[in-house]
């Protein structure tokens, strides 16, 4: 955060100060979101048997979260803009925390599906809401690095949450509740508590805080206003064409394959490791290893891409790594190879994310960029439904996790092909693009 590029020393110090004040707390909030999103994968280690949940039903329940998220994302964002980021983000966090805790009391497949659908509806708009909030504090040229730090919350949720979840499950039943029920209840508290803190303490804009001097507020406001005016002056694709523009749809298809495989790994990773013969505690700790690779990838690969001003190779290489990792996991019967394959897959899937999200701004600016990114994110997040659902269906059909992973190998391969075609059509090379129709 101390390396943020700025136009002058005063502005640099101001935005660094803002970053240190806001980012740790926002990362913590985002961490809570992913913890409550993926802890179902650990709970399933014993929950499935207790409530008679088939692999198909579990996969559908894991994925249906993203269907409701997709449906309610736009309405949620419209409401956020109307009532303010602070109030609406707090509402999102408190609601999803309560619903996540209620998942402890599902009793069959139908109740599980219903709770997962409601959880997705409750959390809808959280990520774009945070991005909207960051636009009120950081100019566009600083935001990529800030969002990169925010994305660390995803792997950190498993690095920390994995062992904790394993220990909770290993603790067994207490006070009439099973270990998986305590897991949902205990891990829901961070979201509820942080949501209350957001409502009471999160500032809406630069002028609201007491920890910036009047000079710092002036420097930040000038930079933000300059950024806004510059973006308004730039031409862009018509917003009405965003939903059908071939560049936007190509990027959405690429992200669909990435998102689909990422969700499959997130939700099924504990069972893939446990299936190799490990205990609950060992599964929790071994689940950390793939996400350590993800953290390293997030911190290093995007920075390498920026430094070399190159995008195509930095997207293709991690996709190939992820395909190789999923392939090893699909056809391996050994515990060690399983962990190695999942680590390769997780590292590749997270390495590609910060580089991929540099592409939309190359082709879209202003409101079209905001709309286009939302379209790409919404369509891509549907992969969170299709990935776990297909995995569960194929697992029940074949009684083999490996066959379920083949679906993800195909989707990642399609993403890879589309990247190469996209790069050839647009002339994308070292951050430079050819002229294209708006």
Beta strands, then each sheet from edge to edge (+ up, - down):
end
